[in-house]
Amino acid sequence: MSDGAGETERLDEALEGSFLALGSLEPGVLGLGHLRPHSTPDGKVILWPRNALGRQRLIRREGGGALFVTQGLSYPFDPSLHGPGAAPLGYELAVELPAEEPMGAGTVASSSHEELANAWPVHALWFLAHCYLEDRWEIFGRLRYFGGLITGFVPILPGLERLRTPQGFVGAIVGMPLSVEAPFSAESQHVLAERGGHVSRLVMITLLTADEYAYVTGVEDSSRALALAARFRSTHGHRSSTVRPSALPS
């Protein structure tokens, strides 16, 4: 990657084209107030691969839903910032909310860009992006090892209190494919960009209710996560909601 700025520009163009294919891409970057270097308690600064601070975008989906997605997390690392030889993460993280999801005094479908820019998915994605960057979290290897889905979590943010687990966070399934026909696998993660040997894929974060999280983590393998995700496909799919009922039998 000798031409860092040029390669970033080309990847930006490829990702924006893919975002446009997923819905109506809103201009501008989400969460401008959060665009600053993230520091760990010991003072270590966590930089994004190419643009250092990273970005998030908003895509209005058919039917009124909203897709929040990172832009830049998947890029090759800049050697001048991260040193030589760092393998790219290769993924962008996303959360999709259905049209009817409550948002302030209205719903996602009726909310403005400014209202959605301050919604919990923006804060959740910043949290996850910086955690995954700090740990250089290799999602695809884990997806392959665990059969196509893995579990994760986000912090308790305003609006997520109902989903709080006894452990004090909100559980999630990582890796639900966008297509309901696609198998659960690393290779089913939606391709956003391909340039040479570099591939950027879209990895969805799907929130769980507290009892769903307890259920899927009650075994050491992914059997329950896969069974629960199969149930999701007949209801909300990969989308997250703070008000949906549990998918587990009562």
Contacts in CASP RR format, 6 or more apart in sequence:
PFRMAT RR
TARGET T0000
AUTHOR 0000-0000-0000
METHOD contacts of the structure
MODEL  1
MSDGAGETERLDEALEGSFLALGSLEPGVLGLGHLRPHSTPDGKVILWPR
NALGRQRLIRREGGGALFVTQGLSYPFDPSLHGPGAAPLGYELAVELPAE
EPMGAGTVASSSHEELANAWPVHALWFLAHCYLEDRWEIFGRLRYFGGLI
TGFVPILPGLERLRTPQGFVGAIVGMPLSVEAPFSAESQHVLAERGGHVS
RLVMITLLTADEYAYVTGVEDSSRALALAARFRSTHGHRSSTVRPSALPS
1 7 0 8 1.000
1 76 0 8 1.000
1 78 0 8 1.000
1 79 0 8 1.000
4 50 0 8 1.000
4 78 0 8 1.000
7 50 0 8 1.000
7 75 0 8 1.000
7 76 0 8 1.000
7 195 0 8 1.000
8 50 0 8 1.000
8 51 0 8 1.000
8 75 0 8 1.000
10 195 0 8 1.000
11 50 0 8 1.000
11 72 0 8 1.000
11 74 0 8 1.000
11 75 0 8 1.000
11 193 0 8 1.000
11 195 0 8 1.000
11 198 0 8 1.000
11 200 0 8 1.000
12 71 0 8 1.000
14 192 0 8 1.000
14 193 0 8 1.000
14 194 0 8 1.000
14 195 0 8 1.000
14 200 0 8 1.000
15 71 0 8 1.000
15 72 0 8 1.000
15 74 0 8 1.000
15 92 0 8 1.000
15 192 0 8 1.000
15 193 0 8 1.000
15 200 0 8 1.000
16 25 0 8 1.000
17 25 0 8 1.000
18 191 0 8 1.000
18 192 0 8 1.000
18 193 0 8 1.000
18 202 0 8 1.000
19 25 0 8 1.000
19 57 0 8 1.000
19 59 0 8 1.000
19 69 0 8 1.000
19 71 0 8 1.000
19 192 0 8 1.000
22 59 0 8 1.000
22 61 0 8 1.000
22 67 0 8 1.000
22 178 0 8 1.000
23 59 0 8 1.000
23 60 0 8 1.000
23 61 0 8 1.000
23 62 0 8 1.000
23 67 0 8 1.000
24 59 0 8 1.000
24 60 0 8 1.000
25 57 0 8 1.000
25 58 0 8 1.000
25 59 0 8 1.000
25 60 0 8 1.000
26 57 0 8 1.000
26 58 0 8 1.000
26 59 0 8 1.000
26 60 0 8 1.000
26 113 0 8 1.000
28 57 0 8 1.000
29 35 0 8 1.000
29 55 0 8 1.000
29 56 0 8 1.000
29 57 0 8 1.000
29 71 0 8 1.000
30 55 0 8 1.000
30 56 0 8 1.000
30 57 0 8 1.000
30 58 0 8 1.000
30 68 0 8 1.000
30 116 0 8 1.000
30 117 0 8 1.000
30 122 0 8 1.000
31 56 0 8 1.000
31 117 0 8 1.000
31 118 0 8 1.000
31 122 0 8 1.000
31 126 0 8 1.000
32 117 0 8 1.000
34 122 0 8 1.000
34 123 0 8 1.000
34 126 0 8 1.000
35 53 0 8 1.000
35 54 0 8 1.000
35 55 0 8 1.000
36 53 0 8 1.000
37 45 0 8 1.000
37 46 0 8 1.000
37 47 0 8 1.000
37 52 0 8 1.000
37 53 0 8 1.000
38 45 0 8 1.000
38 46 0 8 1.000
38 126 0 8 1.000
38 130 0 8 1.000
39 45 0 8 1.000
39 46 0 8 1.000
40 46 0 8 1.000
40 134 0 8 1.000
44 134 0 8 1.000
46 130 0 8 1.000
46 133 0 8 1.000
46 134 0 8 1.000
47 53 0 8 1.000
47 81 0 8 1.000
47 82 0 8 1.000
47 133 0 8 1.000
48 54 0 8 1.000
48 72 0 8 1.000
48 73 0 8 1.000
48 75 0 8 1.000
48 129 0 8 1.000
48 133 0 8 1.000
49 72 0 8 1.000
49 73 0 8 1.000
49 74 0 8 1.000
49 75 0 8 1.000
49 76 0 8 1.000
49 77 0 8 1.000
49 78 0 8 1.000
49 81 0 8 1.000
49 82 0 8 1.000
49 88 0 8 1.000
49 89 0 8 1.000
49 133 0 8 1.000
50 72 0 8 1.000
50 75 0 8 1.000
50 76 0 8 1.000
50 77 0 8 1.000
50 78 0 8 1.000
51 72 0 8 1.000
51 75 0 8 1.000
52 78 0 8 1.000
52 81 0 8 1.000
54 70 0 8 1.000
54 71 0 8 1.000
54 72 0 8 1.000
54 73 0 8 1.000
54 129 0 8 1.000
55 70 0 8 1.000
55 71 0 8 1.000
55 72 0 8 1.000
56 68 0 8 1.000
56 69 0 8 1.000
56 70 0 8 1.000
56 71 0 8 1.000
56 122 0 8 1.000
56 125 0 8 1.000
56 126 0 8 1.000
57 68 0 8 1.000
57 69 0 8 1.000
57 71 0 8 1.000
58 66 0 8 1.000
58 67 0 8 1.000
58 68 0 8 1.000
58 113 0 8 1.000
58 116 0 8 1.000
58 117 0 8 1.000
59 66 0 8 1.000
59 67 0 8 1.000
59 68 0 8 1.000
59 69 0 8 1.000
60 66 0 8 1.000
60 67 0 8 1.000
61 67 0 8 1.000
61 96 0 8 1.000
63 99 0 8 1.000
63 109 0 8 1.000
64 99 0 8 1.000
64 108 0 8 1.000
64 109 0 8 1.000
65 96 0 8 1.000
65 97 0 8 1.000
65 98 0 8 1.000
65 99 0 8 1.000
65 101 0 8 1.000
65 108 0 8 1.000
65 109 0 8 1.000
66 96 0 8 1.000
66 97 0 8 1.000
66 108 0 8 1.000
66 111 0 8 1.000
66 116 0 8 1.000
67 94 0 8 1.000
67 95 0 8 1.000
67 96 0 8 1.000
68 94 0 8 1.000
68 95 0 8 1.000
68 96 0 8 1.000
68 97 0 8 1.000
68 116 0 8 1.000
68 119 0 8 1.000
68 121 0 8 1.000
68 122 0 8 1.000
68 125 0 8 1.000
69 92 0 8 1.000
69 93 0 8 1.000
69 94 0 8 1.000
69 125 0 8 1.000
69 202 0 8 1.000
70 92 0 8 1.000
70 93 0 8 1.000
70 94 0 8 1.000
70 125 0 8 1.000
70 129 0 8 1.000
71 92 0 8 1.000
72 92 0 8 1.000
73 89 0 8 1.000
73 90 0 8 1.000
73 91 0 8 1.000
73 92 0 8 1.000
73 93 0 8 1.000
73 129 0 8 1.000
73 132 0 8 1.000
73 133 0 8 1.000
74 88 0 8 1.000
74 89 0 8 1.000
74 90 0 8 1.000
74 91 0 8 1.000
74 92 0 8 1.000
74 192 0 8 1.000
74 193 0 8 1.000
74 200 0 8 1.000
74 201 0 8 1.000
75 88 0 8 1.000
75 90 0 8 1.000
75 200 0 8 1.000
76 88 0 8 1.000
76 198 0 8 1.000
77 83 0 8 1.000
77 85 0 8 1.000
77 86 0 8 1.000
77 87 0 8 1.000
77 88 0 8 1.000
79 85 0 8 1.000
79 86 0 8 1.000
86 136 0 8 1.000
87 136 0 8 1.000
88 198 0 8 1.000
89 132 0 8 1.000
89 133 0 8 1.000
89 136 0 8 1.000
89 137 0 8 1.000
89 138 0 8 1.000
89 139 0 8 1.000
90 140 0 8 1.000
90 198 0 8 1.000
90 199 0 8 1.000
90 200 0 8 1.000
90 201 0 8 1.000
91 139 0 8 1.000
91 140 0 8 1.000
91 189 0 8 1.000
91 200 0 8 1.000
91 201 0 8 1.000
91 202 0 8 1.000
91 203 0 8 1.000
92 192 0 8 1.000
92 200 0 8 1.000
92 201 0 8 1.000
92 202 0 8 1.000
92 203 0 8 1.000
93 125 0 8 1.000
93 128 0 8 1.000
93 129 0 8 1.000
93 132 0 8 1.000
93 203 0 8 1.000
93 205 0 8 1.000
94 125 0 8 1.000
94 202 0 8 1.000
94 203 0 8 1.000
94 204 0 8 1.000
94 205 0 8 1.000
95 121 0 8 1.000
95 124 0 8 1.000
95 125 0 8 1.000
95 204 0 8 1.000
95 205 0 8 1.000
95 207 0 8 1.000
95 240 0 8 1.000
96 204 0 8 1.000
96 238 0 8 1.000
96 239 0 8 1.000
96 240 0 8 1.000
97 103 0 8 1.000
97 108 0 8 1.000
97 119 0 8 1.000
97 121 0 8 1.000
97 239 0 8 1.000
97 240 0 8 1.000
97 241 0 8 1.000
98 108 0 8 1.000
98 236 0 8 1.000
98 239 0 8 1.000
98 241 0 8 1.000
99 107 0 8 1.000
99 108 0 8 1.000
99 109 0 8 1.000
100 107 0 8 1.000
100 108 0 8 1.000
100 109 0 8 1.000
101 107 0 8 1.000
101 108 0 8 1.000
101 241 0 8 1.000
101 242 0 8 1.000
101 243 0 8 1.000
102 242 0 8 1.000
102 243 0 8 1.000
103 110 0 8 1.000
103 111 0 8 1.000
103 115 0 8 1.000
103 116 0 8 1.000
103 119 0 8 1.000
104 111 0 8 1.000
104 115 0 8 1.000
108 116 0 8 1.000
111 119 0 8 1.000
116 122 0 8 1.000
120 157 0 8 1.000
120 158 0 8 1.000
120 159 0 8 1.000
120 160 0 8 1.000
120 242 0 8 1.000
121 240 0 8 1.000
123 157 0 8 1.000
124 154 0 8 1.000
124 155 0 8 1.000
124 157 0 8 1.000
124 205 0 8 1.000
125 205 0 8 1.000
127 154 0 8 1.000
127 155 0 8 1.000
128 154 0 8 1.000
128 205 0 8 1.000
131 137 0 8 1.000
132 139 0 8 1.000
139 150 0 8 1.000
139 174 0 8 1.000
139 175 0 8 1.000
139 186 0 8 1.000
139 203 0 8 1.000
140 186 0 8 1.000
140 189 0 8 1.000
140 201 0 8 1.000
141 186 0 8 1.000
142 150 0 8 1.000
143 149 0 8 1.000
143 150 0 8 1.000
143 174 0 8 1.000
143 175 0 8 1.000
143 185 0 8 1.000
143 186 0 8 1.000
143 189 0 8 1.000
144 185 0 8 1.000
144 186 0 8 1.000
146 221 0 8 1.000
146 222 0 8 1.000
146 225 0 8 1.000
147 184 0 8 1.000
147 185 0 8 1.000
147 222 0 8 1.000
147 226 0 8 1.000
148 175 0 8 1.000
148 184 0 8 1.000
148 185 0 8 1.000
148 186 0 8 1.000
148 188 0 8 1.000
148 222 0 8 1.000
148 226 0 8 1.000
149 173 0 8 1.000
149 174 0 8 1.000
149 175 0 8 1.000
149 176 0 8 1.000
149 184 0 8 1.000
149 222 0 8 1.000
149 225 0 8 1.000
149 226 0 8 1.000
149 229 0 8 1.000
150 173 0 8 1.000
150 174 0 8 1.000
150 175 0 8 1.000
150 222 0 8 1.000
150 225 0 8 1.000
151 171 0 8 1.000
151 172 0 8 1.000
151 173 0 8 1.000
151 174 0 8 1.000
151 213 0 8 1.000
151 216 0 8 1.000
151 217 0 8 1.000
151 225 0 8 1.000
152 171 0 8 1.000
152 172 0 8 1.000
152 173 0 8 1.000
152 174 0 8 1.000
152 205 0 8 1.000
153 165 0 8 1.000
153 169 0 8 1.000
153 170 0 8 1.000
153 171 0 8 1.000
153 172 0 8 1.000
153 213 0 8 1.000
154 160 0 8 1.000
154 169 0 8 1.000
154 170 0 8 1.000
154 171 0 8 1.000
154 172 0 8 1.000
154 205 0 8 1.000
154 207 0 8 1.000
155 169 0 8 1.000
155 170 0 8 1.000
156 164 0 8 1.000
156 168 0 8 1.000
156 169 0 8 1.000
156 170 0 8 1.000
157 170 0 8 1.000
159 242 0 8 1.000
160 170 0 8 1.000
160 207 0 8 1.000
160 242 0 8 1.000
162 242 0 8 1.000
162 243 0 8 1.000
163 170 0 8 1.000
163 171 0 8 1.000
163 207 0 8 1.000
163 208 0 8 1.000
163 209 0 8 1.000
163 210 0 8 1.000
163 242 0 8 1.000
164 170 0 8 1.000
164 210 0 8 1.000
165 171 0 8 1.000
165 210 0 8 1.000
165 213 0 8 1.000
165 214 0 8 1.000
166 210 0 8 1.000
170 207 0 8 1.000
170 208 0 8 1.000
170 213 0 8 1.000
171 207 0 8 1.000
171 208 0 8 1.000
171 210 0 8 1.000
171 213 0 8 1.000
172 205 0 8 1.000
172 206 0 8 1.000
172 207 0 8 1.000
172 208 0 8 1.000
172 213 0 8 1.000
172 240 0 8 1.000
173 205 0 8 1.000
173 206 0 8 1.000
173 208 0 8 1.000
173 216 0 8 1.000
173 225 0 8 1.000
173 228 0 8 1.000
173 229 0 8 1.000
174 203 0 8 1.000
174 204 0 8 1.000
174 205 0 8 1.000
174 206 0 8 1.000
175 184 0 8 1.000
175 189 0 8 1.000
175 203 0 8 1.000
175 204 0 8 1.000
175 205 0 8 1.000
175 206 0 8 1.000
175 238 0 8 1.000
176 184 0 8 1.000
176 204 0 8 1.000
176 206 0 8 1.000
176 229 0 8 1.000
176 232 0 8 1.000
176 237 0 8 1.000
176 238 0 8 1.000
177 183 0 8 1.000
177 184 0 8 1.000
177 188 0 8 1.000
177 189 0 8 1.000
177 190 0 8 1.000
177 204 0 8 1.000
177 238 0 8 1.000
178 190 0 8 1.000
178 202 0 8 1.000
178 204 0 8 1.000
178 238 0 8 1.000
179 188 0 8 1.000
179 190 0 8 1.000
180 233 0 8 1.000
180 237 0 8 1.000
182 188 0 8 1.000
184 226 0 8 1.000
184 229 0 8 1.000
189 201 0 8 1.000
189 202 0 8 1.000
189 203 0 8 1.000
190 201 0 8 1.000
190 202 0 8 1.000
191 199 0 8 1.000
191 200 0 8 1.000
191 201 0 8 1.000
191 202 0 8 1.000
192 200 0 8 1.000
192 201 0 8 1.000
192 202 0 8 1.000
193 199 0 8 1.000
193 200 0 8 1.000
194 200 0 8 1.000
204 238 0 8 1.000
205 240 0 8 1.000
206 229 0 8 1.000
206 232 0 8 1.000
206 237 0 8 1.000
206 238 0 8 1.000
206 239 0 8 1.000
206 240 0 8 1.000
207 240 0 8 1.000
207 241 0 8 1.000
207 242 0 8 1.000
208 216 0 8 1.000
208 228 0 8 1.000
209 244 0 8 1.000
209 245 0 8 1.000
209 246 0 8 1.000
209 247 0 8 1.000
209 248 0 8 1.000
211 246 0 8 1.000
211 248 0 8 1.000
212 228 0 8 1.000
212 246 0 8 1.000
212 247 0 8 1.000
212 248 0 8 1.000
215 224 0 8 1.000
215 228 0 8 1.000
215 248 0 8 1.000
216 224 0 8 1.000
216 225 0 8 1.000
216 228 0 8 1.000
218 224 0 8 1.000
228 247 0 8 1.000
228 248 0 8 1.000
231 247 0 8 1.000
232 238 0 8 1.000
232 247 0 8 1.000
235 244 0 8 1.000
235 247 0 8 1.000
236 244 0 8 1.000
END
